[in-house]
Amino acid sequence: MIALILNTNPVLRRALPDLTAISAQLGDTGRVFESPSLEALPHVAQAIADAAPDYLAIWGGDGTIHATLSAVTTAYAGRPLPTLCL
């Protein structure tokens, strides 16, 4: 399974493609996770860890990637991370 995490804060939201279309393209092979803020990121990262995807794709800039990797690493609590796609 592919987990795609998106930074959906209002500023970046304008640059995102249609999330419904992304979900449809992923079909049964993936799941979209949205994080509207840094405060929501630990909860979203835990949901990703619980889903145990094979791949984790991150959509965002340098700050999003750094914050997401930090939160996901914490959520995985020492378990191996999925293959990352930046």
Summary of the structure (lengths in Angstrom):
residues: 86
radius of gyration: 12.0
end to end distance: 16.0
largest distance: 35.2
contacts: 229
relative contact order: 0.24
helix: 48%
strand: 23%
